[in-house]
Amino acid sequence: MASMRDVARKAGVGVGTVSRTLNNSGYVAEETKKKIYESMEELNYKPAPAVKTQAGRKTGFVGVMVPSLEHPFFARIMRCIEYELSRHNYKCIVCNTIDIVNRQVEFMEMLEENVVDGLIACVDPIPGFNGRNGRAIISMDRYWSADVPLIRSDHEQGGRIAAEVFLKGGCRKIIQFYGGFDWEKSANIRHKVMEMVLRENGCEVISVNMEWDAMSYSYNKNIIHKYWDIIKDTDGCMTNDIGALSCLAVARQMGLEVPGQFKIIGYDGTEITNLTYPELSVIEQDCPGIARECVDAVLSLIEGRDPDTCLRLVPVHWRGRGTT
């Protein structure tokens, strides 16, 4: 079945131009309209009912894109976003993007076709994305463009907290696992800041790159085993909750005393970190606070209000438990 993107490609225009033509919203040259309608006829494209009936009106739906709902952090953030949207009489349509081709593109098309009023993106932007262009799009923890509001935890604060805890505990050689090759990605700011503070205080820091968006439990456990010969010669580790729990399990299995010989900090602070003994020390991201900011930002754009700022930081919280 042909999509709006197929029509746009055949007519040699953008998806937004097709959407404006179908919704009769905004200027489109008559010659361009003719090409679009001819392409629709050739492709047998039938506009979704939402395009015909919802133009200029709210659908009451917001699309939410996450990498994986199996990951405890994104499961938690999704639950909080859904709750916040429901408080404003909105419902959400959610998708996982890892290992599923073109899900971001499909959701962008849903926005263009007025199936949803806005998008909350917890994933990287689609290739070739060149700005909101008036669309209600906000990002959580991923930079999309200068005009897309970005909501994230105060990872600078989180990195400093982790470094201070390691220093107070007497650690001198710390290993950390981070995602992706780009230090500038929002979620990697915590690792960059922690390393900077520790090195300023004479500590050795080993930073191990993982596949970006490596969400599975098995991947995180396997990478701890892969680097165990390096880990056992350090006295501290910081990584995401799943990796930190894997590190704790392997350390105990190998006879490494936690926290006496080896201190572990998880980053996210999801509920699974309470299920071990000792309980995991964590830097907790405020999922309800992040969700409130995300929903406030996307609804403001839906209602036509320009954002006061395109960066909103939500403080993190230190939960010192049994692994530090």
Secondary structure, 3 states (H helix, E strand, C coil): CCCHHHHHHHHCCCHHHHHHHHHCCCCCCHHHHHHHHHHHHHHCCCCCHHHHHCCCCCCCEEEEEECCCCCHHHHHHHHHHHHHHHHCCCEEEEEECCCCCCHHHHHHHHHHCCCCCEEEECCCCCCCCCCCCCCCEEEECCCCCCCCCEEEECHHHHHHHHHHHHHHCCCCEEEEEEECCCCCCHHHHHHHHHHHHHHHCCCEEEEEEECCCCCCHHHHHHHHHHCHHHHCCCCEEEEEHHHHHHHHHHHHHCCCCCCCCCEEEEEECCHHHHCCCCCCEEEECCHHHHHHHHHHHHHHHHCCCCCCCCEEEECCEEECCCCC
